Amino acid sequence: MPKLDRRQPLHFIGAGGIGMSALAGILAERGFLVSGSDPRPSPVLERLGCAGVRVFQEQTAATITAVLAGLDGTVADPLVVISSAVPAANEELAEARRRGLSIVHRSDVLAALINAQPSIAVAGSHGKTTTSTLIATLLEAVGEDPTAVIGGIVPAFGSNGRHGQGRLLVAEADESDGSLVKFRPRLGLLTNVELDHTDHYPDLAALVATLQHFAGGCTTLLANRDCPVLREHFQATSWWSTRSSEGVDFAAISLEERGDGTLATWYEHGEALGTLEVPLPGRHNLSNTVAAMAACRLEGVPFEDLRRAVAGLRPPGRRFDCRGLWQDRAIVDDYAHHPSEVAATIAMARLMVESGRSPLPLVPRRLVAVFQPHRYTRTAQFLDDFAAALTQADAVLLAPLYAAGEAPMAGISSPALAEAVRALAPELPVAVAASMEALAELVAGGTGPGDLVLAMGAGDVNSLWERLGALDERGRPTAPLVA
């Protein structure tokens, strides 16, 4: 692990990334000299600039030259930070190597922060970003003033990173590349385990082994008793559940599930302490909320304080994120890109349709699922599972597959997924767009007032809102839409 020293500057290649930007911002606020590069302008980079980060828009050898030239000679050469998204052939990275600069992975910097103070690290296949967001939000609401490093925008902070003055740090521990084994948190949290990231893990056993390594580095482990893989392969210090209050340390058992939230009874060690009004609909969000509250209880936060704070919970960006109304259609953006995530998100949306209650600007009458497959490897592994999840919508529109740098695989495509959906539900309307522009036109022509248009995926399907804004009611270009 690198030892972070304020006498050594840090330079982030790809500073606008969701994980990189959080670290860069926190370190700048802690008094480190920080710079970074990213060719894509964004609000994230603007926030970094306001925090004192020197941002370069070129990822070339000249950027490294400029970074070094900007140092006054009284500090050490910069520590260069990269993520797994930075290719080995990156010109800026190559120049840093040529000059002999020290280069570390972002997980090394995150580990240095996690391991330096009492911390809560959230890992697992699904729900990491939401659960870590909820923990940080609750801690802030009860006056703990946490530091937070999250893989999404936390509404309470307006950012994915926060430098707090309190004793605790909350971090999302990403398992996608195995780097979370470097973390040594005081409290580790496991949401669930299911095979994913098949470009890195050959099978479920390999993923379990990596998460067991992570768990072994945690002083205390909190885990989801409802997950069969966790029950079988992990020995947690504390367990939580949304199914039963028996044999677990923390539970919330739903009394009423609605499209705008859940009413539940809170239990600790089998004893009912009171009811909760959780403003996030869906059973998966109830589980995320239980996990967050349990983590806070293990850190000594009183239950009554948490019960009051729960009412203000909001999900992170790109988690059932309503972008606004477009011609009386609610356009929602969600990061779901695994079959279980797609199924849970659709189930939550259907609850809004069927219960007649919704946090959206309208109560939807119909659910139109817009899905973009992400990676050839993931789509090939889960093609039939994706198809089964999508059949629960009232109509399905598919965007072109987002390769994320992977080479094409024969027979794996959005049309192939459409055929799998039709095989399971022949009467379900299914259409495939040849481009993102065509997808916006499909939405414009294939949906109507009162529809919930649920755009899901980890690629560029989140641009649907802006693309719809470029269409008027006849499908012709017009001014961009403002939420």
C-alpha positions in Angstrom: 0.0 0.0 0.0 1.3 3.5 -0.7 1.7 5.8 2.2 -0.1 9.0 1.5 2.1 12.0 2.4 1.1 15.6 1.8 4.6 16.2 0.6 3.9 14.0 -2.4 1.4 15.3 -5.0 -1.0 12.9 -6.7 -2.0 12.8 -10.3 -5.1 10.9 -11.5 -5.3 9.6 -15.1 -9.0 9.5 -15.8 -9.9 11.8 -12.9 -13.6 12.1 -14.1 -14.3 8.4 -13.4 -16.9 7.8 -10.7 -14.3 6.1 -8.4 -11.3 8.2 -9.3 -13.1 11.6 -8.8 -14.2 10.7 -5.3 -10.7 10.0 -4.2 -9.2 13.0 -6.0 -11.8 15.4 -4.4 -11.3 14.0 -0.8 -7.5 14.2 -1.0 -7.7 17.7 -2.3 -9.9 18.7 0.6 -7.5 17.0 3.0 -4.7 19.3 1.8 -3.0 17.2 -0.8 -1.7 18.7 -4.0 -3.9 16.9 -6.6 -4.1 17.0 -10.4 -5.8 14.9 -12.9 -6.7 14.4 -16.6 -9.8 13.5 -18.5 -10.7 14.4 -22.0 -14.5 14.5 -21.4 -15.8 17.7 -19.7 -18.4 16.9 -17.0 -19.9 18.4 -13.8 -17.7 16.0 -11.9 -14.6 17.7 -13.3 -16.0 21.1 -12.6 -16.5 20.1 -8.9 -12.9 18.9 -8.8 -11.7 22.2 -10.1 -13.6 24.0 -7.4 -12.0 21.7 -4.8 -8.5 22.8 -6.0 -7.7 20.0 -8.4 -5.7 21.0 -11.4 -7.5 19.4 -14.3 -6.0 18.7 -17.8 -8.2 17.8 -20.8 -5.4 16.0 -22.7 -4.2 12.5 -21.9 -0.8 12.8 -23.6 2.8 12.9 -22.7 2.6 16.7 -22.6 0.2 16.4 -19.6 2.9 14.6 -17.5 5.4 17.3 -18.6 3.1 20.0 -17.5 2.4 18.4 -14.2 6.1 18.1 -13.4 6.7 21.6 -14.6 4.1 22.9 -12.3 5.9 21.6 -9.2 8.2 24.0 -7.4 10.9 21.5 -6.7 10.2 21.4 -2.9 7.9 18.4 -3.2 8.5 14.8 -4.4 7.5 13.6 -7.9 3.8 12.9 -8.1 2.2 9.6 -7.3 0.3 8.6 -10.5 -3.0 6.9 -9.9 -4.8 4.8 -12.5 -7.9 2.6 -12.6 -8.6 -0.6 -14.5 -10.2 1.5 -17.2 -6.9 3.0 -18.2 -5.4 0.9 -21.0 -1.7 0.0 -20.9 -1.2 1.9 -24.2 -2.4 5.2 -22.8 0.1 7.8 -23.9 0.0 9.7 -20.6 0.6 6.5 -18.6 3.4 5.5 -20.9 5.1 8.9 -20.3 4.8 8.5 -16.6 6.5 5.1 -16.8 9.2 6.5 -19.1 10.0 9.2 -16.5 10.1 6.6 -13.7 7.2 7.9 -11.7 5.5 5.7 -9.1 2.2 4.3 -10.4 -0.5 2.8 -8.3 -4.1 1.5 -8.8 -7.0 3.5 -7.4 -7.7 0.6 -5.0 -4.3 1.2 -3.4 -5.2 4.8 -2.6 -8.7 3.8 -1.4 -7.1 1.1 0.8 -4.8 3.6 2.3 -7.8 5.7 3.3 -9.9 2.7 4.5 -7.0 1.3 6.5 -6.1 4.6 8.2 -9.3 5.2 10.2 -12.4 3.4 11.4 -14.3 2.5 8.3 -17.3 0.7 6.9 -16.7 -1.1 3.5 -19.7 -2.4 1.5 -19.1 -5.3 -0.8 -21.3 -7.8 -2.7 -22.8 -8.4 -6.1 -25.8 -6.1 -6.0 -26.8 -3.0 -3.9 -23.3 -1.8 -3.0 -23.8 1.7 -4.2 -27.2 2.1 -2.7 -26.3 0.6 0.7 -23.1 2.6 1.0 -25.1 5.7 0.0 -27.8 5.0 2.7 -25.1 4.4 5.4 -23.4 7.7 4.6 -26.7 9.5 4.5 -27.9 8.2 7.8 -24.5 8.9 9.5 -24.6 12.5 8.2 -28.2 12.9 9.3 -27.4 11.9 12.9 -24.4 14.2 13.1 -21.5 11.7 12.6 -20.1 13.8 9.7 -18.6 10.8 7.8 -16.1 10.7 4.9 -17.6 8.8 2.0 -16.2 7.2 -1.2 -19.2 6.0 -3.2 -19.6 4.7 -6.7 -22.6 7.0 -7.4 -23.8 10.5 -6.7 -25.2 10.7 -3.1 -28.2 13.1 -3.1 -27.5 14.3 0.4 -24.0 15.4 -0.6 -24.5 16.2 -4.3 -21.3 14.3 -4.9 -19.8 10.8 -4.9 -17.1 11.8 -2.5 -17.2 13.6 0.8 -14.5 14.7 3.2 -16.0 14.6 6.7 -14.6 15.6 10.0 -16.1 12.6 11.8 -14.4 9.4 12.9 -15.9 7.1 10.3 -15.2 6.5 6.6 -17.8 4.8 4.4 -16.6 3.2 1.1 -18.0 1.0 -1.6 -15.8 -2.0 -2.2 -16.0 -3.0 -5.8 -15.4 -6.7 -6.5 -15.2 -6.4 -10.3 -11.4 -6.7 -10.5 -10.7 -8.4 -7.2 -8.9 -5.4 -5.8 -11.1 -5.2 -2.7 -8.8 -7.8 -1.0 -6.5 -4.9 -0.1 -9.1 -3.3 2.3 -9.0 -3.8 6.0 -12.1 -2.1 7.3 -13.3 -2.2 10.9 -16.8 -3.2 9.6 -17.2 -5.1 6.3 -20.7 -5.6 4.9 -21.7 -8.2 2.3 -25.0 -7.5 0.5 -25.3 -10.7 -1.5 -23.2 -12.9 -3.8 -24.1 -14.0 -7.3 -21.9 -14.7 -10.4 -21.1 -11.6 -12.4 -18.0 -10.0 -14.0 -17.4 -13.2 -15.9 -14.6 -11.4 -17.8 -12.7 -11.6 -14.5 -14.2 -14.6 -12.6 -14.4 -18.0 -14.4 -17.1 -19.2 -12.0 -18.9 -18.5 -8.7 -16.3 -20.3 -6.7 -13.6 -17.8 -7.8 -15.8 -14.8 -6.8 -16.6 -16.4 -3.4 -12.9 -17.0 -2.7 -12.2 -13.3 -3.4 -15.0 -12.1 -1.1 -13.9 -14.6 1.6 -10.4 -12.9 1.3 -12.1 -9.6 1.8 -14.1 -10.8 4.7 -11.0 -12.2 6.4 -9.6 -8.7 6.5 -12.6 -7.2 8.3 -12.6 -6.8 12.0 -16.4 -7.3 12.1 -18.5 -8.8 9.2 -22.2 -8.0 8.7 -24.0 -10.1 6.1 -27.4 -10.8 4.5 -28.9 -14.0 5.9 -31.4 -14.1 3.0 -28.6 -14.8 0.5 -28.0 -18.6 0.2 -24.4 -18.2 -0.9 -23.6 -16.0 2.1 -25.2 -18.5 4.4 -23.3 -21.4 3.0 -19.8 -19.9 2.6 -19.4 -17.1 5.2 -19.2 -16.8 8.9 -20.6 -13.4 9.8 -20.3 -11.6 13.1 -23.8 -10.3 12.6 -26.7 -11.1 10.2 -29.7 -9.2 8.8 -32.9 -10.3 7.0 -36.1 -9.1 5.5 -37.7 -12.5 5.7 -37.5 -13.6 9.3 -36.6 -12.0 12.6 -35.5 -15.3 14.1 -31.8 -16.3 14.3 -30.6 -12.9 13.0 -29.3 -9.8 14.7 -31.3 -7.3 12.7 -34.5 -7.6 10.6 -37.2 -5.5 9.0 -40.4 -7.4 8.2 -42.7 -5.6 5.8 -46.2 -4.8 6.9 -47.2 -3.0 3.6 -45.4 -2.8 0.3 -46.4 0.1 -1.9 -45.2 1.8 -5.0 -43.9 4.8 -2.9 -42.3 2.9 0.0 -42.6 0.1 2.6 -43.9 0.0 6.1 -42.0 -2.5 8.2 -41.4 -3.6 11.8 -37.8 -3.4 13.0 -36.3 -6.2 15.0 -33.1 -6.7 16.9 -32.2 -10.2 18.2 -35.9 -11.1 17.7 -37.3 -8.2 19.7 -39.6 -5.7 17.9 -38.4 -2.2 18.6 -40.9 -0.2 16.4 -42.1 0.5 12.9 -40.2 2.1 10.0 -41.5 4.1 7.0 -39.0 3.4 4.3 -39.4 5.9 1.5 -37.7 3.6 -1.1 -40.1 1.0 -2.7 -39.1 -2.6 -3.5 -38.0 -5.5 -1.4 -34.4 -5.0 -2.5 -34.4 -1.5 -1.2 -35.8 -2.7 2.1 -32.9 -5.1 2.4 -30.4 -2.2 1.5 -32.0 -0.1 4.2 -31.8 -2.8 6.8 -28.2 -3.3 6.0 -27.5 0.4 6.3 -29.3 0.7 9.6 -27.7 -2.4 11.0 -24.2 -1.0 10.1 -25.1 2.2 12.0 -26.4 0.3 15.0 -23.2 -1.6 15.2 -21.4 1.7 15.3 -23.5 2.8 18.2 -26.1 5.0 16.6 -29.4 4.9 18.6 -32.4 3.3 16.9 -34.7 6.2 17.5 -32.3 8.6 15.7 -32.1 6.2 12.8 -35.8 5.8 12.6 -36.2 9.6 12.2 -33.4 9.8 9.7 -34.8 7.0 7.5 -37.6 9.3 6.3 -35.0 11.4 4.4 -33.3 8.5 2.5 -32.9 8.9 -1.3 -31.2 6.5 -3.7 -28.0 7.4 -5.4 -27.8 8.7 -9.0 -28.8 6.2 -11.7 -30.7 4.0 -9.2 -34.3 4.5 -10.4 -33.4 8.0 -11.1 -36.4 9.9 -12.6 -35.0 12.4 -15.1 -38.4 14.1 -15.6 -41.5 14.0 -17.8 -41.3 13.9 -21.6 -44.6 14.4 -23.3 -46.4 13.0 -20.2 -44.1 9.9 -20.0 -42.0 9.4 -16.9 -38.4 8.7 -18.0 -36.4 6.8 -15.4 -32.7 5.9 -15.6 -31.3 2.9 -13.8 -27.9 1.2 -13.7 -29.3 -2.3 -13.6 -27.1 -4.5 -15.9 -27.4 -8.0 -14.3 -30.5 -10.2 -14.6 -31.2 -10.0 -10.8 -30.9 -6.2 -10.9 -33.2 -6.0 -13.9 -35.8 -8.2 -12.3 -35.7 -6.3 -9.0 -36.0 -2.9 -10.8 -38.9 -4.1 -13.0 -40.6 -5.5 -9.9 -40.4 -2.2 -8.2 -41.7 -0.3 -11.2 -44.6 -2.8 -11.5 -45.5 -2.2 -7.9 -46.0 1.4 -8.8 -48.3 0.5 -11.7 -50.3 -2.0 -9.7 -50.5 -0.2 -6.4 -51.5 3.2 -7.8 -48.8 4.9 -5.7 -45.6 6.2 -7.0 -42.8 8.7 -6.1 -42.7 9.7 -9.7 -44.4 12.9 -11.1 -47.2 10.6 -12.3 -48.7 7.3 -11.3 -47.8 5.1 -14.3 -50.4 3.1 -16.2 -48.0 0.9 -18.2 -44.3 -0.2 -17.9 -42.1 0.0 -20.9 -38.6 -1.5 -20.3 -35.8 -0.1 -22.3 -32.7 -2.2 -21.9 -29.1 -2.1 -23.1 -27.1 -5.3 -22.8 -23.7 -4.6 -21.3 -20.6 -6.6 -22.5 -20.7 -9.6 -24.7 -19.4 -11.9 -22.0 -22.2 -10.9 -19.5 -24.9 -11.1 -22.2 -23.7 -14.6 -23.3 -23.6 -15.9 -19.8 -27.1 -14.6 -18.8 -29.0 -14.3 -22.1 -32.0 -16.5 -21.0 -32.0 -14.8 -17.5 -32.2 -11.4 -19.0 -35.0 -12.5 -21.3 -37.0 -13.9 -18.4 -36.6 -10.7 -16.4 -37.8 -8.5 -19.3 -41.0 -10.5 -19.8 -42.4 -8.8 -16.7 -42.7 -5.5 -18.5 -45.7 -4.4 -20.7 -43.4 -3.7 -23.7 -39.6 -4.1 -24.3 -37.3 -1.8 -26.4 -33.7 -2.9 -26.8 -30.7 -0.6 -27.4 -27.6 -1.8 -29.3 -25.3 -4.0 -27.1 -22.7 -1.9 -25.3 -19.4 -3.7 -25.8 -17.3 -1.9 -23.1 -14.2 -2.7 -25.1 -14.9 -6.4 -25.6 -14.6 -8.1 -29.0 -17.9 -9.3 -30.6 -19.1 -12.8 -29.9 -21.0 -14.8 -32.6 -24.7 -15.0 -31.9 -24.6 -12.5 -29.0 -26.5 -9.3 -29.8 -29.6 -7.3 -28.9 -31.6 -9.0 -31.7 -30.6 -12.4 -30.1 -31.9 -11.2 -26.8 -35.1 -10.0 -28.5 -35.7 -13.5 -29.9 -35.2 -15.0 -26.5 -37.8 -12.7 -25.0 -40.3 -13.5 -27.8 -39.7 -17.2 -27.2 -40.8 -16.8 -23.6 -43.6 -14.3 -24.2 -44.8 -14.3 -27.9 -47.5 -11.7 -27.2 -45.2 -9.2 -25.6 -44.3 -6.2 -27.9 -40.5 -6.3 -28.4 -38.5 -4.0 -30.7 -34.7 -3.5 -31.3 -33.1 -0.2 -32.2 -30.1 -0.1 -34.6 -28.7 3.0 -32.9 -29.2 5.2 -29.8 -30.8 7.8 -32.1 -33.2 5.1 -33.4 -33.9 4.1 -29.8 -35.2 7.6 -28.9 -37.5 7.5 -32.0 -38.8 4.0 -30.9 -39.6 5.5 -27.4 -41.3 8.5 -29.0 -43.4 6.3 -31.3 -43.9 3.3 -29.1 -45.0 4.8 -25.8 -47.8 7.0 -24.8 -48.9 9.4 -22.0 -48.9 7.8 -18.6 -46.2 5.3 -19.5 -43.2 4.7 -17.2 -40.2 4.4 -19.5 -37.6 2.5 -17.5 -34.1 2.7 -19.2 -31.7 0.2 -17.8 -28.0 -0.6 -18.4 -24.5 0.3 -17.6 -23.6 1.7 -21.0 -24.8 4.9 -22.8 -28.5 4.2 -22.5 -28.5 6.9 -19.8 -28.3 9.4 -22.7 -31.9 8.5 -23.6 -33.3 11.6 -21.7 -31.1 14.0 -23.7 -31.9 12.2 -27.0 -35.6 12.5 -26.3 -35.1 16.1 -25.6 -33.9 16.6 -29.2 -37.2 15.3 -30.5 -40.5 17.2 -30.8 -43.8 15.4 -31.0 -43.2 14.6 -34.7 -39.7 13.2 -34.0 -37.9 16.2 -35.5 -34.8 17.8 -33.8 -35.7 20.6 -31.4 -34.1 22.3 -28.4 -32.7 20.2 -25.6 -35.2 19.3 -22.9 -34.6 20.6 -19.4 -35.6 18.5 -16.4 
